[in-house]
Amino acid sequence: MNDTDDLLASQSAASAAQTHEQIEAVLRAENIALSQELESLRAQMETDEVVIALKHRHAVELALARMRQIVWFTGHGEGLPDLQQMKEMLDASVYFDSDWYLAQDPELRASGMDPYEHYLRAGNYEGRNPGPDFNTMAYYLAYPDVAESRWPALLHYEAAGRSEGRIIEAP
């Protein structure tokens, strides 16, 4: 090999190294851009999921507000037990704790209103929990069909939800 060949080989190696560095720089820049785009998409997706969850909760809360008005003035309606039967169902449920329920609202306790009747006519539709081991809103959010049905969440669970395999959450 002569000096010219050595020079050409050296220049070729230097050129290859420079090209390699340029490619690495381009790939790093593309990687950074893609990472930023991915983070942006993740943030958007999280925002979308939050918005969807909030819209779902709002729809359930609206259904419950409508049910509260209807139930308060006209009763629970056809196909549901009467108020006395519902009270008996609550009394039989391990998830209804009248002392706990009253302790959550000192004004309610002071009013002397029957906690069973309050839960059935108002508290349930306000998303109040009947006891420390049953989350009313979580049940309605998981099962919006129940929110539309006029059934108080706990009564639905006791009458049908348990046998259907519906899951409850503690608050």
C-alpha positions as CSV (number, residue, x, y, z in Angstrom):
1,M,0.0,0.0,0.0
2,N,1.3,3.4,-0.8
3,D,0.9,6.8,0.8
4,T,-2.0,7.7,-1.4
5,D,-3.8,4.5,-0.5
6,D,-3.1,5.2,3.2
7,L,-4.4,8.7,2.8
8,L,-7.6,7.6,1.0
9,A,-8.2,4.9,3.7
10,S,-7.7,7.4,6.4
11,Q,-10.0,9.9,4.8
12,S,-12.6,7.2,4.2
13,A,-12.4,6.1,7.9
14,A,-12.7,9.8,9.0
15,S,-15.6,10.3,6.6
16,A,-17.3,7.2,7.9
17,A,-16.8,8.3,11.5
18,Q,-18.2,11.7,10.7
19,T,-21.2,10.2,8.8
20,H,-21.8,7.9,11.8
21,E,-21.7,10.8,14.2
22,Q,-24.1,12.7,12.0
23,I,-26.5,9.8,11.8
24,E,-26.3,9.4,15.6
25,A,-27.1,13.1,16.1
26,V,-30.1,12.8,13.8
27,L,-31.3,9.7,15.5
28,R,-30.9,11.4,19.0
29,A,-32.9,14.4,17.8
30,E,-35.6,12.2,16.3
31,N,-35.7,10.2,19.6
32,I,-36.1,13.3,21.6
33,A,-38.9,14.6,19.3
34,L,-40.7,11.2,19.4
35,S,-40.3,11.1,23.2
36,Q,-41.8,14.6,23.5
37,E,-44.7,13.6,21.2
38,L,-45.3,10.4,23.2
39,E,-45.4,12.4,26.4
40,S,-47.8,14.9,24.8
41,L,-50.0,12.0,23.7
42,R,-49.9,10.4,27.1
43,A,-50.9,13.7,28.7
44,Q,-53.7,14.1,26.2
45,M,-54.9,10.6,26.8
46,E,-54.9,11.1,30.6
47,T,-56.9,14.3,30.1
48,D,-59.3,12.5,27.8
49,E,-59.8,9.7,30.4
50,V,-60.4,12.3,33.2
51,V,-62.9,14.1,31.0
52,I,-64.7,10.9,30.2
53,A,-64.7,9.9,33.9
54,L,-66.1,13.3,34.9
55,K,-68.8,13.2,32.2
56,H,-69.8,9.7,33.3
57,R,-69.9,10.9,37.0
58,H,-71.9,14.0,36.0
59,A,-74.4,11.8,34.0
60,V,-74.9,9.5,37.0
61,E,-75.3,12.5,39.4
62,L,-77.9,14.0,37.1
63,A,-79.8,10.8,37.0
64,L,-79.7,10.6,40.8
65,A,-80.8,14.2,41.2
66,R,-83.8,13.4,39.0
67,M,-84.6,10.3,40.9
68,R,-84.3,12.1,44.2
69,Q,-86.9,14.6,43.1
70,I,-89.2,11.9,41.8
71,V,-88.8,9.7,44.8
72,W,-89.2,12.5,47.3
73,F,-92.5,13.6,45.9
74,T,-94.1,10.5,44.3
75,G,-92.3,7.5,45.9
76,H,-90.1,5.0,44.3
77,G,-92.6,3.9,41.7
78,E,-93.8,0.7,40.2
79,G,-91.8,-2.5,40.4
80,L,-90.0,-1.5,43.6
81,P,-91.0,-2.4,47.2
82,D,-92.9,0.1,49.2
83,L,-91.1,2.3,51.8
84,Q,-91.8,-0.1,54.7
85,Q,-90.4,-3.1,52.8
86,M,-87.4,-1.1,51.8
87,K,-86.7,-0.1,55.4
88,E,-87.0,-3.8,56.4
89,M,-84.5,-4.7,53.6
90,L,-82.1,-2.0,54.9
91,D,-82.5,-3.3,58.4
92,A,-81.6,-6.8,57.3
93,S,-78.5,-5.6,55.4
94,V,-75.1,-5.8,57.1
95,Y,-74.1,-2.8,55.0
96,F,-76.6,-0.4,56.6
97,D,-75.4,1.1,59.9
98,S,-77.9,3.6,61.2
99,D,-75.7,4.9,63.9
100,W,-72.8,5.3,61.5
101,Y,-75.1,7.0,59.0
102,L,-76.4,9.5,61.5
103,A,-72.8,10.2,62.8
104,Q,-71.8,11.4,59.3
105,D,-74.3,14.2,59.5
106,P,-74.9,15.9,62.9
107,E,-77.7,18.0,61.5
108,L,-79.6,14.9,60.4
109,R,-79.0,13.3,63.8
110,A,-80.4,16.5,65.4
111,S,-83.4,16.6,63.2
112,G,-84.7,13.3,64.6
113,M,-85.5,12.0,61.1
114,D,-85.5,8.3,60.7
115,P,-82.1,7.3,59.1
116,Y,-83.7,4.6,57.0
117,E,-86.2,6.9,55.5
118,H,-83.6,9.6,55.0
119,Y,-81.3,7.2,53.1
120,L,-84.2,5.9,51.0
121,R,-85.7,9.2,50.1
122,A,-82.7,11.5,49.9
123,G,-79.3,10.3,51.2
124,N,-79.0,7.5,48.6
125,Y,-79.6,9.9,45.8
126,E,-77.2,12.4,47.2
127,G,-74.5,9.7,47.1
128,R,-74.4,9.2,50.8
129,N,-73.0,5.9,52.1
130,P,-75.3,3.7,54.2
131,G,-72.5,2.4,56.2
132,P,-68.7,2.2,56.4
133,D,-68.5,-0.8,54.0
134,F,-70.7,0.3,51.1
135,N,-69.9,3.1,48.6
136,T,-73.1,4.4,47.1
137,M,-71.5,6.5,44.3
138,A,-69.0,3.9,43.4
139,Y,-71.8,1.4,42.9
140,Y,-73.8,3.8,40.8
141,L,-70.7,4.8,38.8
142,A,-69.9,1.1,38.1
143,Y,-73.5,0.3,37.3
144,P,-75.3,3.4,35.8
145,D,-78.3,1.2,34.9
146,V,-79.0,1.1,38.6
147,A,-78.9,4.9,38.8
148,E,-81.5,5.1,36.1
149,S,-83.7,2.4,37.7
150,R,-84.8,4.3,40.9
151,W,-83.4,1.6,43.0
152,P,-81.4,2.8,46.0
153,A,-77.9,1.4,45.5
154,L,-77.7,-0.8,48.6
155,L,-81.2,-2.2,48.1
156,H,-80.4,-3.0,44.5
157,Y,-77.2,-4.8,45.6
158,E,-79.1,-6.8,48.3
159,A,-82.1,-7.6,46.0
160,A,-80.2,-8.4,42.8
161,G,-76.6,-7.1,42.6
162,R,-75.1,-9.7,44.9
163,S,-76.6,-12.6,43.0
164,E,-75.6,-11.0,39.7
165,G,-72.0,-10.8,40.9
166,R,-71.9,-7.0,41.0
167,I,-69.0,-5.7,43.1
168,I,-69.2,-3.2,45.9
169,E,-66.5,-1.0,47.3
170,A,-65.9,0.4,50.8
171,P,-65.8,4.2,50.9
